[in-house]
Amino acid sequence: MAQFVSAWESADLDALVALLTDDVFISMPPMPFEYEGRDLVGPLLCNIFAAGRRYDLVRTRANGQPRSSYLRSLNV
């Protein structure tokens, strides 16, 4: 989890994609966008970071598992 948070917060796309599994799934509620697999998630993340968006991931736990469920923009 620490490697994921570090890669995300530094917008290190290569490191971030390397940490993802082949069956990674990202959804964007409330918008109806869903991305499944590295081939789709990688370009999505590239677009997010290329647009200058940066986020701070707040580490938490759910069902006894580590997760980062809250995103806070560092641009604000």
All heavy atoms as a GROMACS GRO file, in nm:
protein
  597
    1MET      N    1   0.082  -0.118   0.000
    1MET     CA    2   0.000   0.000   0.000
    1MET      C    3   0.087   0.125   0.000
    1MET      O    4   0.055   0.221  -0.069
    1MET     CB    5  -0.092  -0.004   0.122
    1MET     CG    6  -0.188   0.110   0.125
    1MET     SD    7  -0.295   0.111  -0.019
    1MET     CE    8  -0.444   0.167   0.049
    2ALA      N    9   0.196   0.123   0.073
    2ALA     CA   10   0.283   0.240   0.079
    2ALA      C   11   0.341   0.273  -0.059
    2ALA      O   12   0.352   0.390  -0.096
    2ALA     CB   13   0.395   0.218   0.181
    3GLN      N   14   0.377   0.169  -0.135
    3GLN     CA   15   0.430   0.193  -0.270
    3GLN      C   16   0.325   0.253  -0.361
    3GLN      O   17   0.354   0.342  -0.440
    3GLN     CB   18   0.480   0.062  -0.331
    3GLN     CG   19   0.604   0.007  -0.265
    3GLN     CD   20   0.641  -0.128  -0.323
    3GLN    OE1   21   0.554  -0.211  -0.350
    3GLN    NE2   22   0.769  -0.149  -0.343
    4PHE      N   23   0.200   0.207  -0.350
    4PHE     CA   24   0.091   0.260  -0.431
    4PHE      C   25   0.066   0.407  -0.398
    4PHE      O   26   0.056   0.492  -0.486
    4PHE     CB   27  -0.037   0.178  -0.409
    4PHE     CG   28  -0.153   0.229  -0.489
    4PHE    CD1   29  -0.172   0.186  -0.619
    4PHE    CD2   30  -0.243   0.319  -0.435
    4PHE    CE1   31  -0.279   0.233  -0.695
    4PHE    CE2   32  -0.351   0.366  -0.509
    4PHE     CZ   33  -0.368   0.323  -0.639
    5VAL      N   34   0.058   0.438  -0.269
    5VAL     CA   35   0.034   0.576  -0.226
    5VAL      C   36   0.147   0.666  -0.274
    5VAL      O   37   0.123   0.775  -0.327
    5VAL     CB   38   0.016   0.584  -0.074
    5VAL    CG1   39   0.016   0.728  -0.025
    5VAL    CG2   40  -0.112   0.513  -0.031
    6SER      N   41   0.269   0.621  -0.258
    6SER     CA   42   0.384   0.701  -0.303
    6SER      C   43   0.380   0.725  -0.453
    6SER      O   44   0.402   0.837  -0.500
    6SER     CB   45   0.514   0.631  -0.263
    6SER     OG   46   0.624   0.702  -0.311
    7ALA      N   47   0.353   0.621  -0.531
    7ALA     CA   48   0.347   0.635  -0.677
    7ALA      C   49   0.233   0.727  -0.718
    7ALA      O   50   0.249   0.811  -0.807
    7ALA     CB   51   0.331   0.497  -0.742
    8TRP      N   52   0.118   0.714  -0.654
    8TRP     CA   53   0.002   0.798  -0.688
    8TRP      C   54   0.031   0.944  -0.655
    8TRP      O   55   0.010   1.033  -0.737
    8TRP     CB   56  -0.122   0.750  -0.612
    8TRP     CG   57  -0.244   0.827  -0.650
    8TRP    CD1   58  -0.281   0.949  -0.602
    8TRP    CD2   59  -0.342   0.791  -0.746
    8TRP    NE1   60  -0.397   0.990  -0.661
    8TRP    CE2   61  -0.437   0.894  -0.749
    8TRP    CE3   62  -0.360   0.679  -0.827
    8TRP    CZ2   63  -0.549   0.890  -0.832
    8TRP    CZ3   64  -0.471   0.675  -0.910
    8TRP    CH2   65  -0.564   0.780  -0.912
    9GLU      N   66   0.078   0.970  -0.533
    9GLU     CA   67   0.099   1.108  -0.490
    9GLU      C   68   0.210   1.178  -0.567
    9GLU      O   69   0.209   1.299  -0.581
    9GLU     CB   70   0.123   1.113  -0.340
    9GLU     CG   71  -0.002   1.080  -0.261
    9GLU     CD   72   0.016   1.085  -0.112
    9GLU    OE1   73   0.133   1.089  -0.065
    9GLU    OE2   74  -0.086   1.085  -0.040
   10SER      N   75   0.305   1.102  -0.620
   10SER     CA   76   0.412   1.163  -0.700
   10SER      C   77   0.383   1.157  -0.849
   10SER      O   78   0.466   1.198  -0.930
   10SER     CB   79   0.546   1.095  -0.669
   10SER     OG   80   0.542   0.960  -0.708
   11ALA      N   81   0.266   1.104  -0.885
   11ALA     CA   82   0.223   1.090  -1.025
   11ALA      C   83   0.324   1.011  -1.107
   11ALA      O   84   0.351   1.041  -1.222
   11ALA     CB   85   0.198   1.227  -1.087
   12ASP      N   86   0.381   0.907  -1.046
   12ASP     CA   87   0.476   0.819  -1.113
   12ASP      C   88   0.398   0.710  -1.185
   12ASP      O   89   0.371   0.603  -1.131
   12ASP     CB   90   0.574   0.760  -1.012
   12ASP     CG   91   0.683   0.678  -1.076
   12ASP    OD1   92   0.668   0.638  -1.195
   12ASP    OD2   93   0.783   0.651  -1.008
   13LEU      N   94   0.358   0.739  -1.307
   13LEU     CA   95   0.270   0.650  -1.382
   13LEU      C   96   0.330   0.512  -1.403
   13LEU      O   97   0.261   0.411  -1.386
   13LEU     CB   98   0.233   0.713  -1.516
   13LEU     CG   99   0.131   0.639  -1.599
   13LEU    CD1  100  -0.001   0.626  -1.525
   13LEU    CD2  101   0.111   0.705  -1.733
   14ASP      N  102   0.457   0.505  -1.438
   14ASP     CA  103   0.520   0.374  -1.461
   14ASP      C  104   0.517   0.287  -1.335
   14ASP      O  105   0.485   0.169  -1.341
   14ASP     CB  106   0.664   0.391  -1.510
   14ASP     CG  107   0.672   0.450  -1.650
   14ASP    OD1  108   0.576   0.433  -1.727
   14ASP    OD2  109   0.773   0.515  -1.680
   15ALA      N  110   0.551   0.347  -1.221
   15ALA     CA  111   0.550   0.272  -1.096
   15ALA      C  112   0.408   0.232  -1.058
   15ALA      O  113   0.385   0.121  -1.011
   15ALA     CB  114   0.612   0.356  -0.983
   16LEU      N  115   0.314   0.321  -1.081
   16LEU     CA  116   0.176   0.293  -1.047
   16LEU      C  117   0.120   0.178  -1.130
   16LEU      O  118   0.063   0.082  -1.076
   16LEU     CB  119   0.092   0.418  -1.067
   16LEU     CG  120  -0.051   0.416  -1.017
   16LEU    CD1  121  -0.057   0.385  -0.869
   16LEU    CD2  122  -0.118   0.548  -1.047
   17VAL      N  123   0.138   0.182  -1.260
   17VAL     CA  124   0.087   0.077  -1.348
   17VAL      C  125   0.156  -0.057  -1.317
   17VAL      O  126   0.093  -0.162  -1.322
   17VAL     CB  127   0.102   0.116  -1.496
   17VAL    CG1  128   0.071   0.000  -1.588
   17VAL    CG2  129   0.011   0.235  -1.528
   18ALA      N  130   0.283  -0.054  -1.281
   18ALA     CA  131   0.356  -0.177  -1.247
   18ALA      C  132   0.296  -0.245  -1.124
   18ALA      O  133   0.305  -0.367  -1.110
   18ALA     CB  134   0.504  -0.146  -1.225
   19LEU      N  135   0.234  -0.168  -1.036
   19LEU     CA  136   0.175  -0.224  -0.915
   19LEU      C  137   0.036  -0.284  -0.939
   19LEU      O  138  -0.015  -0.358  -0.856
   19LEU     CB  139   0.164  -0.116  -0.806
   19LEU     CG  140   0.296  -0.068  -0.748
   19LEU    CD1  141   0.273   0.056  -0.663
   19LEU    CD2  142   0.363  -0.178  -0.668
   20LEU      N  143  -0.026  -0.250  -1.051
   20LEU     CA  144  -0.162  -0.296  -1.079
   20LEU      C  145  -0.164  -0.441  -1.128
   20LEU      O  146  -0.074  -0.484  -1.198
   20LEU     CB  147  -0.227  -0.206  -1.184
   20LEU     CG  148  -0.237  -0.058  -1.151
   20LEU    CD1  149  -0.295   0.018  -1.269
   20LEU    CD2  150  -0.318  -0.035  -1.025
   21THR      N  151  -0.269  -0.512  -1.095
   21THR     CA  152  -0.287  -0.646  -1.148
   21THR      C  153  -0.350  -0.638  -1.287
   21THR      O  154  -0.404  -0.534  -1.326
   21THR     CB  155  -0.380  -0.729  -1.057
   21THR    OG1  156  -0.507  -0.666  -1.049
   21THR    CG2  157  -0.320  -0.744  -0.917
   22ASP      N  158  -0.342  -0.746  -1.361
   22ASP     CA  159  -0.401  -0.747  -1.496
   22ASP      C  160  -0.551  -0.724  -1.495
   22ASP      O  161  -0.607  -0.674  -1.592
   22ASP     CB  162  -0.370  -0.880  -1.567
   22ASP     CG  163  -0.223  -0.893  -1.601
   22ASP    OD1  164  -0.155  -0.790  -1.618
   22ASP    OD2  165  -0.176  -1.009  -1.610
   23ASP      N  166  -0.617  -0.760  -1.385
   23ASP     CA  167  -0.762  -0.745  -1.378
   23ASP      C  168  -0.806  -0.624  -1.296
   23ASP      O  169  -0.917  -0.619  -1.243
   23ASP     CB  170  -0.827  -0.872  -1.324
   23ASP     CG  171  -0.784  -0.905  -1.182
   23ASP    OD1  172  -0.687  -0.844  -1.131
   23ASP    OD2  173  -0.847  -0.994  -1.120
   24VAL      N  174  -0.721  -0.523  -1.287
   24VAL     CA  175  -0.755  -0.401  -1.213
   24VAL      C  176  -0.887  -0.343  -1.264
   24VAL      O  177  -0.917  -0.351  -1.383
   24VAL     CB  178  -0.641  -0.297  -1.224
   24VAL    CG1  179  -0.618  -0.252  -1.366
   24VAL    CG2  180  -0.669  -0.176  -1.135
   25PHE      N  181  -0.966  -0.288  -1.173
   25PHE     CA  182  -1.096  -0.230  -1.208
   25PHE      C  183  -1.112  -0.097  -1.137
   25PHE      O  184  -1.092  -0.089  -1.015
   25PHE     CB  185  -1.210  -0.325  -1.165
   25PHE     CG  186  -1.346  -0.271  -1.195
   25PHE    CD1  187  -1.401  -0.285  -1.320
   25PHE    CD2  188  -1.419  -0.207  -1.096
   25PHE    CE1  189  -1.529  -0.236  -1.348
   25PHE    CE2  190  -1.546  -0.157  -1.123
   25PHE     CZ  191  -1.601  -0.171  -1.249
   26ILE      N  192  -1.144   0.006  -1.212
   26ILE     CA  193  -1.168   0.139  -1.155
   26ILE      C  194  -1.304   0.188  -1.204
   26ILE      O  195  -1.333   0.182  -1.324
   26ILE     CB  196  -1.058   0.240  -1.196
   26ILE    CG1  197  -0.925   0.201  -1.133
   26ILE    CG2  198  -1.097   0.381  -1.155
   26ILE    CD1  199  -0.811   0.295  -1.167
   27SER      N  200  -1.385   0.237  -1.111
   27SER     CA  201  -1.511   0.300  -1.149
   27SER      C  202  -1.508   0.444  -1.098
   27SER      O  203  -1.432   0.477  -1.007
   27SER     CB  204  -1.630   0.224  -1.090
   27SER     OG  205  -1.626   0.224  -0.950
   28MET      N  206  -1.589   0.528  -1.159
   28MET     CA  207  -1.585   0.671  -1.130
   28MET      C  208  -1.723   0.723  -1.087
   28MET      O  209  -1.778   0.812  -1.151
   28MET     CB  210  -1.538   0.748  -1.253
   28MET     CG  211  -1.407   0.699  -1.311
   28MET     SD  212  -1.268   0.736  -1.209
   28MET     CE  213  -1.240   0.906  -1.252
   29PRO      N  214  -1.784   0.667  -0.981
   29PRO     CA  215  -1.916   0.716  -0.940
   29PRO      C  216  -1.909   0.864  -0.904
   29PRO      O  217  -1.805   0.909  -0.855
   29PRO     CB  218  -1.950   0.633  -0.818
   29PRO     CG  219  -1.850   0.524  -0.812
   29PRO     CD  220  -1.734   0.562  -0.896
   30PRO      N  221  -2.010   0.939  -0.926
   30PRO     CA  222  -2.142   0.900  -0.975
   30PRO      C  223  -2.149   0.891  -1.128
   30PRO      O  224  -2.253   0.859  -1.183
   30PRO     CB  225  -2.233   1.011  -0.925
   30PRO     CG  226  -2.146   1.131  -0.926
   30PRO     CD  227  -2.008   1.081  -0.890
   31MET      N  228  -2.040   0.919  -1.197
   31MET     CA  229  -2.042   0.909  -1.342
   31MET      C  230  -2.032   0.761  -1.382
   31MET      O  231  -1.968   0.683  -1.313
   31MET     CB  232  -1.926   0.990  -1.400
   31MET     CG  233  -1.944   1.138  -1.367
   31MET     SD  234  -1.805   1.249  -1.392
   31MET     CE  235  -1.720   1.195  -1.530
   32PRO      N  236  -2.095   0.723  -1.492
   32PRO     CA  237  -2.103   0.580  -1.528
   32PRO      C  238  -1.980   0.528  -1.602
   32PRO      O  239  -1.992   0.451  -1.697
   32PRO     CB  240  -2.227   0.576  -1.618
   32PRO     CG  241  -2.224   0.708  -1.686
   32PRO     CD  242  -2.174   0.805  -1.581
   33PHE      N  243  -1.860   0.567  -1.559
   33PHE     CA  244  -1.739   0.523  -1.627
   33PHE      C  245  -1.676   0.408  -1.550
   33PHE      O  246  -1.661   0.415  -1.429
   33PHE     CB  247  -1.638   0.637  -1.639
   33PHE     CG  248  -1.690   0.756  -1.714
   33PHE    CD1  249  -1.668   0.883  -1.665
   33PHE    CD2  250  -1.761   0.741  -1.832
   33PHE    CE1  251  -1.715   0.993  -1.734
   33PHE    CE2  252  -1.808   0.851  -1.900
   33PHE     CZ  253  -1.785   0.978  -1.852
   34GLU      N  254  -1.639   0.304  -1.622
   34GLU     CA  255  -1.571   0.190  -1.563
   34GLU      C  256  -1.454   0.150  -1.652
   34GLU      O  257  -1.466   0.150  -1.774
   34GLU     CB  258  -1.666   0.071  -1.548
   34GLU     CG  259  -1.780   0.098  -1.452
   34GLU     CD  260  -1.874  -0.020  -1.439
   34GLU    OE1  261  -1.872  -0.110  -1.527
   34GLU    OE2  262  -1.950  -0.023  -1.342
   35TYR      N  263  -1.342   0.120  -1.591
   35TYR     CA  264  -1.221   0.082  -1.663
   35TYR      C  265  -1.170  -0.048  -1.604
   35TYR      O  266  -1.150  -0.059  -1.483
   35TYR     CB  267  -1.114   0.190  -1.650
   35TYR     CG  268  -1.162   0.324  -1.699
   35TYR    CD1  269  -1.232   0.411  -1.615
   35TYR    CD2  270  -1.138   0.364  -1.830
   35TYR    CE1  271  -1.276   0.533  -1.661
   35TYR    CE2  272  -1.184   0.486  -1.876
   35TYR     CZ  273  -1.252   0.570  -1.791
   35TYR     OH  274  -1.298   0.691  -1.837
   36GLU      N  275  -1.148  -0.149  -1.689
   36GLU     CA  276  -1.102  -0.278  -1.641
   36GLU      C  277  -0.981  -0.323  -1.721
   36GLU      O  278  -0.982  -0.321  -1.844
   36GLU     CB  279  -1.213  -0.381  -1.653
   36GLU     CG  280  -1.176  -0.514  -1.591
   36GLU     CD  281  -1.294  -0.609  -1.582
   36GLU    OE1  282  -1.405  -0.575  -1.624
   36GLU    OE2  283  -1.272  -0.720  -1.532
   37GLY      N  284  -0.875  -0.361  -1.650
   37GLY     CA  285  -0.752  -0.408  -1.711
   37GLY      C  286  -0.649  -0.296  -1.725
   37GLY      O  287  -0.682  -0.179  -1.738
   38ARG      N  288  -0.523  -0.336  -1.718
   38ARG     CA  289  -0.413  -0.238  -1.729
   38ARG      C  290  -0.418  -0.157  -1.858
   38ARG      O  291  -0.383  -0.040  -1.859
   38ARG     CB  292  -0.278  -0.311  -1.725
   38ARG     CG  293  -0.230  -0.344  -1.590
   38ARG     CD  294  -0.089  -0.397  -1.602
   38ARG     NE  295  -0.045  -0.448  -1.475
   38ARG     CZ  296   0.063  -0.518  -1.460
   38ARG    NH1  297   0.138  -0.548  -1.563
   38ARG    NH2  298   0.098  -0.560  -1.342
   39ASP      N  299  -0.460  -0.221  -1.967
   39ASP     CA  300  -0.462  -0.152  -2.097
   39ASP      C  301  -0.557  -0.034  -2.098
   39ASP      O  302  -0.538   0.060  -2.176
   39ASP     CB  303  -0.500  -0.249  -2.209
   39ASP     CG  304  -0.394  -0.355  -2.233
   39ASP    OD1  305  -0.279  -0.335  -2.190
   39ASP    OD2  306  -0.427  -0.459  -2.293
   40LEU      N  307  -0.660  -0.035  -2.015
   40LEU     CA  308  -0.754   0.077  -2.007
   40LEU      C  309  -0.724   0.170  -1.890
   40LEU      O  310  -0.740   0.291  -1.901
   40LEU     CB  311  -0.898   0.026  -1.997
   40LEU     CG  312  -0.950  -0.050  -2.117
   40LEU    CD1  313  -1.091  -0.100  -2.091
   40LEU    CD2  314  -0.946   0.036  -2.242
   41VAL      N  315  -0.682   0.112  -1.778
   41VAL     CA  316  -0.656   0.194  -1.660
   41VAL      C  317  -0.530   0.278  -1.676
   41VAL      O  318  -0.527   0.394  -1.634
   41VAL     CB  319  -0.648   0.105  -1.533
   41VAL    CG1  320  -0.602   0.184  -1.414
   41VAL    CG2  321  -0.784   0.041  -1.506
   42GLY      N  322  -0.426   0.225  -1.739
   42GLY     CA  323  -0.303   0.300  -1.759
   42GLY      C  324  -0.327   0.432  -1.832
   42GLY      O  325  -0.287   0.539  -1.782
   43PRO      N  326  -0.392   0.431  -1.949
   43PRO     CA  327  -0.421   0.557  -2.018
   43PRO      C  328  -0.512   0.652  -1.938
   43PRO      O  329  -0.495   0.774  -1.945
   43PRO     CB  330  -0.489   0.513  -2.148
   43PRO     CG  331  -0.436   0.375  -2.172
   43PRO     CD  332  -0.422   0.316  -2.034
   44LEU      N  333  -0.605   0.596  -1.862
   44LEU     CA  334  -0.690   0.680  -1.777
   44LEU      C  335  -0.604   0.756  -1.677
   44LEU      O  336  -0.617   0.878  -1.661
   44LEU     CB  337  -0.793   0.595  -1.703
   44LEU     CG  338  -0.867   0.666  -1.589
   44LEU    CD1  339  -0.960   0.774  -1.644
   44LEU    CD2  340  -0.942   0.567  -1.502
   45LEU      N  341  -0.516   0.685  -1.609
   45LEU     CA  342  -0.429   0.750  -1.511
   45LEU      C  343  -0.337   0.851  -1.577
   45LEU      O  344  -0.312   0.959  -1.522
   45LEU     CB  345  -0.348   0.645  -1.435
   45LEU     CG  346  -0.430   0.545  -1.352
   45LEU    CD1  347  -0.338   0.441  -1.290
   45LEU    CD2  348  -0.513   0.617  -1.248
   46CYS      N  349  -0.288   0.820  -1.695
   46CYS     CA  350  -0.203   0.912  -1.770
   46CYS      C  351  -0.278   1.043  -1.796
   46CYS      O  352  -0.224   1.151  -1.777
   46CYS     CB  353  -0.159   0.848  -1.901
   46CYS     SG  354  -0.048   0.952  -1.998
   47ASN      N  355  -0.405   1.032  -1.837
   47ASN     CA  356  -0.486   1.151  -1.862
   47ASN      C  357  -0.511   1.231  -1.735
   47ASN      O  358  -0.509   1.354  -1.737
   47ASN     CB  359  -0.620   1.113  -1.926
   47ASN     CG  360  -0.604   1.070  -2.069
   47ASN    OD1  361  -0.509   1.107  -2.137
   47ASN    ND2  362  -0.697   0.988  -2.116
   48ILE      N  363  -0.534   1.162  -1.626
   48ILE     CA  364  -0.556   1.232  -1.498
   48ILE      C  365  -0.433   1.312  -1.459
   48ILE      O  366  -0.440   1.430  -1.427
   48ILE     CB  367  -0.594   1.132  -1.387
   48ILE    CG1  368  -0.734   1.076  -1.413
   48ILE    CG2  369  -0.585   1.196  -1.249
   48ILE    CD1  370  -0.771   0.961  -1.321
   49PHE      N  371  -0.316   1.248  -1.464
   49PHE     CA  372  -0.194   1.315  -1.421
   49PHE      C  373  -0.149   1.420  -1.523
   49PHE      O  374  -0.094   1.523  -1.486
   49PHE     CB  375  -0.084   1.214  -1.395
   49PHE     CG  376  -0.114   1.122  -1.279
   49PHE    CD1  377  -0.095   0.986  -1.290
   49PHE    CD2  378  -0.162   1.171  -1.159
   49PHE    CE1  379  -0.123   0.901  -1.184
   49PHE    CE2  380  -0.190   1.088  -1.052
   49PHE     CZ  381  -0.170   0.952  -1.065
   50ALA      N  382  -0.171   1.396  -1.653
   50ALA     CA  383  -0.131   1.492  -1.756
   50ALA      C  384  -0.211   1.621  -1.744
   50ALA      O  385  -0.163   1.728  -1.782
   50ALA     CB  386  -0.150   1.431  -1.895
   51ALA      N  387  -0.331   1.612  -1.690
   51ALA     CA  388  -0.416   1.730  -1.674
   51ALA      C  389  -0.372   1.814  -1.554
   51ALA      O  390  -0.434   1.916  -1.524
   51ALA     CB  391  -0.562   1.688  -1.659
   52GLY      N  392  -0.267   1.773  -1.486
   52GLY     CA  393  -0.215   1.849  -1.373
   52GLY      C  394  -0.286   1.819  -1.241
   52GLY      O  395  -0.262   1.887  -1.142
   53ARG      N  396  -0.371   1.719  -1.240
   53ARG     CA  397  -0.441   1.685  -1.117
   53ARG      C  398  -0.348   1.606  -1.025
   53ARG      O  399  -0.281   1.515  -1.068
   53ARG     CB  400  -0.565   1.602  -1.148
   53ARG     CG  401  -0.666   1.674  -1.231
   53ARG     CD  402  -0.786   1.583  -1.255
   53ARG     NE  403  -0.875   1.642  -1.352
   53ARG     CZ  404  -0.886   1.600  -1.478
   53ARG    NH1  405  -0.815   1.499  -1.520
   53ARG    NH2  406  -0.968   1.660  -1.560
   54ARG      N  407  -0.346   1.643  -0.901
   54ARG     CA  408  -0.268   1.571  -0.801
   54ARG      C  409  -0.356   1.546  -0.680
   54ARG      O  410  -0.436   1.631  -0.642
   54ARG     CB  411  -0.144   1.650  -0.758
   54ARG     CG  412  -0.045   1.676  -0.871
   54ARG     CD  413   0.016   1.544  -0.919
   54ARG     NE  414   0.114   1.565  -1.022
   54ARG     CZ  415   0.091   1.559  -1.152
   54ARG    NH1  416  -0.030   1.534  -1.196
   54ARG    NH2  417   0.185   1.578  -1.240
   55TYR      N  418  -0.342   1.429  -0.621
   55TYR     CA  419  -0.426   1.391  -0.509
   55TYR      C  420  -0.344   1.336  -0.395
   55TYR      O  421  -0.244   1.270  -0.416
   55TYR     CB  422  -0.527   1.284  -0.553
   55TYR     CG  423  -0.620   1.332  -0.661
   55TYR    CD1  424  -0.589   1.310  -0.795
   55TYR    CD2  425  -0.734   1.402  -0.629
   55TYR    CE1  426  -0.674   1.356  -0.894
   55TYR    CE2  427  -0.818   1.448  -0.729
   55TYR     CZ  428  -0.788   1.424  -0.861
   55TYR     OH  429  -0.870   1.470  -0.959
   56ASP      N  430  -0.392   1.361  -0.277
   56ASP     CA  431  -0.336   1.306  -0.155
   56ASP      C  432  -0.425   1.189  -0.115
   56ASP      O  433  -0.546   1.207  -0.100
   56ASP     CB  434  -0.336   1.414  -0.048
   56ASP     CG  435  -0.278   1.368   0.083
   56ASP    OD1  436  -0.202   1.270   0.083
   56ASP    OD2  437  -0.306   1.432   0.184
   57LEU      N  438  -0.371   1.070  -0.105
   57LEU     CA  439  -0.450   0.955  -0.065
   57LEU      C  440  -0.446   0.942   0.086
   57LEU      O  441  -0.338   0.941   0.146
   57LEU     CB  442  -0.396   0.826  -0.128
   57LEU     CG  443  -0.399   0.820  -0.280
   57LEU    CD1  444  -0.351   0.682  -0.325
   57LEU    CD2  445  -0.536   0.848  -0.334
   58VAL      N  446  -0.561   0.933   0.146
   58VAL     CA  447  -0.571   0.915   0.289
   58VAL      C  448  -0.583   0.765   0.317
   58VAL      O  449  -0.677   0.701   0.271
   58VAL     CB  450  -0.692   0.992   0.346
   58VAL    CG1  451  -0.706   0.968   0.495
   58VAL    CG2  452  -0.678   1.140   0.315
   59ARG      N  453  -0.485   0.711   0.387
   59ARG     CA  454  -0.485   0.568   0.416
   59ARG      C  455  -0.587   0.535   0.523
   59ARG      O  456  -0.599   0.605   0.622
   59ARG     CB  457  -0.347   0.524   0.460
   59ARG     CG  458  -0.243   0.546   0.355
   59ARG     CD  459  -0.106   0.514   0.407
   59ARG     NE  460  -0.009   0.590   0.327
   59ARG     CZ  461   0.119   0.574   0.337
   59ARG    NH1  462   0.168   0.490   0.423
   59ARG    NH2  463   0.200   0.645   0.262
   60THR      N  464  -0.660   0.427   0.500
   60THR     CA  465  -0.761   0.381   0.594
   60THR      C  466  -0.772   0.230   0.584
   60THR      O  467  -0.692   0.168   0.517
   60THR     CB  468  -0.896   0.453   0.566
   60THR    OG1  469  -0.988   0.418   0.669
   60THR    CG2  470  -0.952   0.417   0.430
   61ARG      N  471  -0.869   0.173   0.651
   61ARG     CA  472  -0.892   0.029   0.644
   61ARG      C  473  -1.040   0.004   0.624
   61ARG      O  474  -1.124   0.080   0.670
   61ARG     CB  475  -0.844  -0.040   0.772
   61ARG     CG  476  -0.694  -0.027   0.792
   61ARG     CD  477  -0.645  -0.104   0.913
   61ARG     NE  478  -0.636  -0.247   0.893
   61ARG     CZ  479  -0.542  -0.309   0.822
   61ARG    NH1  480  -0.448  -0.240   0.763
   61ARG    NH2  481  -0.541  -0.440   0.811
   62ALA      N  482  -1.070  -0.106   0.557
   62ALA     CA  483  -1.209  -0.150   0.539
   62ALA      C  484  -1.210  -0.302   0.540
   62ALA      O  485  -1.128  -0.365   0.473
   62ALA     CB  486  -1.265  -0.097   0.407
   63ASN      N  487  -1.296  -0.360   0.618
   63ASN     CA  488  -1.304  -0.506   0.631
   63ASN      C  489  -1.169  -0.567   0.666
   63ASN      O  490  -1.132  -0.673   0.616
   63ASN     CB  491  -1.359  -0.569   0.504
   63ASN     CG  492  -1.501  -0.525   0.475
   63ASN    OD1  493  -1.580  -0.510   0.567
   63ASN    ND2  494  -1.532  -0.503   0.350
   64GLY      N  495  -1.092  -0.497   0.747
   64GLY     CA  496  -0.962  -0.547   0.791
   64GLY      C  497  -0.852  -0.536   0.687
   64GLY      O  498  -0.741  -0.582   0.709
   65GLN      N  499  -0.881  -0.475   0.571
   65GLN     CA  500  -0.784  -0.463   0.463
   65GLN      C  501  -0.741  -0.318   0.446
   65GLN      O  502  -0.823  -0.227   0.460
   65GLN     CB  503  -0.844  -0.512   0.331
   65GLN     CG  504  -0.888  -0.656   0.333
   65GLN     CD  505  -0.770  -0.750   0.348
   65GLN    OE1  506  -0.668  -0.734   0.284
   65GLN    NE2  507  -0.783  -0.848   0.437
   66PRO      N  508  -0.614  -0.294   0.414
   66PRO     CA  509  -0.572  -0.156   0.389
   66PRO      C  510  -0.635  -0.104   0.260
   66PRO      O  511  -0.656  -0.179   0.166
   66PRO     CB  512  -0.421  -0.166   0.376
   66PRO     CG  513  -0.394  -0.307   0.339
   66PRO     CD  514  -0.505  -0.388   0.398
   67ARG      N  515  -0.666   0.024   0.258
   67ARG     CA  516  -0.720   0.086   0.137
   67ARG      C  517  -0.703   0.236   0.146
   67ARG      O  518  -0.674   0.291   0.251
   67ARG     CB  519  -0.866   0.047   0.116
   67ARG     CG  520  -0.960   0.106   0.219
   67ARG     CD  521  -1.103   0.072   0.195
   67ARG     NE  522  -1.147   0.131   0.070
   67ARG     CZ  523  -1.249   0.088  -0.001
   67ARG    NH1  524  -1.321  -0.011   0.041
   67ARG    NH2  525  -1.283   0.145  -0.113
   68SER      N  526  -0.721   0.301   0.035
   68SER     CA  527  -0.724   0.447   0.032
   68SER      C  528  -0.855   0.485  -0.032
   68SER      O  529  -0.873   0.473  -0.152
   68SER     CB  530  -0.605   0.503  -0.046
   68SER     OG  531  -0.606   0.451  -0.177
   69SER      N  532  -0.949   0.524   0.048
   69SER     CA  533  -1.083   0.545  -0.004
   69SER      C  534  -1.122   0.692  -0.017
   69SER      O  535  -1.228   0.722  -0.068
   69SER     CB  536  -1.186   0.474   0.085
   69SER     OG  537  -1.178   0.527   0.215
   70TYR      N  538  -1.038   0.781   0.026
   70TYR     CA  539  -1.071   0.922   0.020
   70TYR      C  540  -0.961   0.995  -0.054
   70TYR      O  541  -0.844   0.982  -0.022
   70TYR     CB  542  -1.084   0.978   0.162
   70TYR     CG  543  -1.113   1.125   0.166
   70TYR    CD1  544  -1.238   1.174   0.134
   70TYR    CD2  545  -1.014   1.216   0.200
   70TYR    CE1  546  -1.265   1.309   0.137
   70TYR    CE2  547  -1.040   1.351   0.202
   70TYR     CZ  548  -1.166   1.396   0.171
   70TYR     OH  549  -1.191   1.530   0.175
   71LEU      N  550  -1.001   1.070  -0.154
   71LEU     CA  551  -0.905   1.148  -0.231
   71LEU      C  552  -0.928   1.296  -0.203
   71LEU      O  553  -1.040   1.343  -0.200
   71LEU     CB  554  -0.923   1.124  -0.382
   71LEU     CG  555  -0.909   0.981  -0.429
   71LEU    CD1  556  -0.939   0.971  -0.577
   71LEU    CD2  557  -0.769   0.932  -0.402
   72ARG      N  558  -0.820   1.368  -0.186
   72ARG     CA  559  -0.830   1.512  -0.161
   72ARG      C  560  -0.734   1.580  -0.257
   72ARG      O  561  -0.617   1.549  -0.262
   72ARG     CB  562  -0.791   1.539  -0.017
   72ARG     CG  563  -0.795   1.684   0.022
   72ARG     CD  564  -0.762   1.701   0.169
   72ARG     NE  565  -0.635   1.641   0.203
   72ARG     CZ  566  -0.613   1.567   0.310
   72ARG    NH1  567  -0.708   1.541   0.394
   72ARG    NH2  568  -0.493   1.518   0.333
   73SER      N  569  -0.786   1.673  -0.336
   73SER     CA  570  -0.702   1.742  -0.433
   73SER      C  571  -0.600   1.829  -0.363
   73SER      O  572  -0.633   1.902  -0.270
   73SER     CB  573  -0.789   1.827  -0.525
   73SER     OG  574  -0.707   1.902  -0.611
   74LEU      N  575  -0.477   1.822  -0.406
   74LEU     CA  576  -0.372   1.908  -0.352
   74LEU      C  577  -0.368   2.042  -0.423
   74LEU      O  578  -0.295   2.131  -0.385
   74LEU     CB  579  -0.236   1.839  -0.365
   74LEU     CG  580  -0.221   1.709  -0.288
   74LEU    CD1  581  -0.088   1.644  -0.320
   74LEU    CD2  582  -0.233   1.734  -0.139
   75ASN      N  583  -0.448   2.057  -0.530
   75ASN     CA  584  -0.447   2.180  -0.609
   75ASN      C  585  -0.532   2.290  -0.547
   75ASN      O  586  -0.526   2.403  -0.589
   75ASN     CB  587  -0.501   2.153  -0.750
   75ASN     CG  588  -0.416   2.054  -0.826
   75ASN    OD1  589  -0.316   2.007  -0.776
   75ASN    ND2  590  -0.458   2.022  -0.946
   76VAL      N  591  -0.615   2.254  -0.454
   76VAL     CA  592  -0.712   2.350  -0.400
   76VAL      C  593  -0.650   2.435  -0.293
   76VAL      O  594  -0.569   2.400  -0.220
   76VAL     CB  595  -0.836   2.276  -0.346
   76VAL    CG1  596  -0.937   2.374  -0.291
   76VAL    CG2  597  -0.897   2.192  -0.455
   0.00000   0.00000   0.00000
